[in-house]
Amino acid sequence: MIKKTKDPGFGHSSTKNVKGIINKDGSSNITHINRKFIIDDLYTFFIELSWGNFFLLVLLCYLSLNILFGFVYLFIGIDQITPSKGNLFEDFLNGFFFSAQTLTTVGYGGIAPKGITANIIAVFEALIGLVSFSFITGLLYGRFSKPKAAIRFSKNLIVRDFNGERALMFRLMNSRKTIMIEPEVAVTLSLNEKDEKGNYKRSFFELKLERNKIMYLPTIWTIVHIIDNNSPLYNLTNEEVKNLDAGLYVLIQYHEESFGQKVYQATSYKFSQLEMDVKYVPSSGFDQHGYTVLDHDKLSEIEPM
């Protein structure tokens, strides 16, 4: 018997060609408006940034602070830290370089504050430098130590004949060399349909899987949903299945030995990614010494049945 599942938090309201709530990389696809900012959001923002954007932001903040204080030293009189060169640009550079030395607490000694105003500003800037670098160090540790799954999912879904019936399949693997301990997966089908009044509504079905949990995963796991009389796809032809305005939401959890704790990763598939009457190419084999060889490039590779 086909049973709808409760709304997993996405809402039943819909529209034509509704966008998925979860992106392929597991990130949220929701636009937030009128959300109040809280200071704790800063930590989440910096932790979730890509490494490239993180270091670019650090560099921009570092340069901006030194430029700001370079102008401050120029404004109070560059003579308070070093004799003027008689050139505005060179005086600014001296202020900029003194600021960099103060901010990082390097203090080469070539330039030093002489007036009371310059000393007060230098003390304040040194405090900003200590706090800033402590904050950045904490963020670096948080980014490195944050437990994170590293699962790769196949780029495609397939529907093929399987054990006398049809089955919907996709594959996943760990992109790390570690073994996934007790991986468990849940798959929800989101079906967007138009009712008699012309309004769109979403229905959700928790798909029954051939196996939703295994002891450990050293290679590749093919997730299989048998399209039997308990499947919401049972009475549909392959062409009708492919043309559905539908998608899959996938959540997998497992114990990651690198971090010593359970981690989670989500992804999504659109039915436009469906491939019919094909099968996945074997991605593992054995070398001449009998060792198992896993080819990561073959995760999404398919061939005709």
VENWOQUI-V468254 format. One record per pair of residues at least 24 apart in sequence whose C-alpha atoms are under 7 Angstrom apart, sorted by the first residue. I is the first residue (numbers start at 1). J is the second residue. Records with the same first field share a line. If there is no record, write none. Layout:
I = J / J
This chain:
1 = 229 / 230
2 = 230 / 231 / 232
3 = 205
4 = 204 / 205
5 = 204 / 205 / 206
6 = 204
7 = 204
12 = 201 / 202 / 203
13 = 200 / 201 / 202
14 = 200 / 201 / 202
15 = 200
16 = 200
22 = 267 / 268
23 = 267 / 268
24 = 267 / 268 / 269
25 = 267
26 = 265 / 266 / 267
47 = 139 / 142 / 143
66 = 96 / 99 / 100
67 = 96
69 = 96 / 99
70 = 95 / 96 / 99
80 = 113 / 114 / 115 / 118
81 = 111 / 112 / 113 / 114 / 118
82 = 111
102 = 126
103 = 129
104 = 129
147 = 259 / 263
148 = 263
149 = 263 / 264 / 265
150 = 174 / 175 / 176
151 = 175
154 = 299 / 300
155 = 300
156 = 273 / 274 / 275 / 300
157 = 273 / 274 / 275
158 = 274 / 275 / 276 / 278
159 = 275 / 276 / 277
160 = 276 / 277 / 278 / 279
165 = 227
166 = 226 / 227
167 = 224 / 225 / 226 / 227
168 = 224 / 225 / 226
169 = 222 / 223 / 224 / 225
170 = 222 / 223
171 = 220 / 221 / 222 / 223 / 299
172 = 220 / 221 / 222
173 = 219 / 220 / 221
179 = 216 / 217 / 218
180 = 216 / 217 / 218 / 254 / 255 / 256
181 = 215 / 216 / 217 / 254 / 255 / 256
182 = 213 / 214 / 215 / 216 / 254 / 255
183 = 213 / 214 / 215 / 216 / 252 / 253 / 254
184 = 212 / 213 / 214 / 252 / 253 / 254
185 = 212 / 213 / 251 / 252 / 253
186 = 212 / 250 / 251 / 252
187 = 248 / 249 / 250 / 251
188 = 248 / 249 / 250
189 = 247 / 248 / 249
190 = 246 / 247 / 248
191 = 245 / 246 / 247
192 = 245 / 246
219 = 294
242 = 271 / 272 / 274
244 = 271
246 = 270 / 271
247 = 271
277 = 304 / 305
278 = 302 / 303 / 304 / 305
279 = 303 / 304 / 305
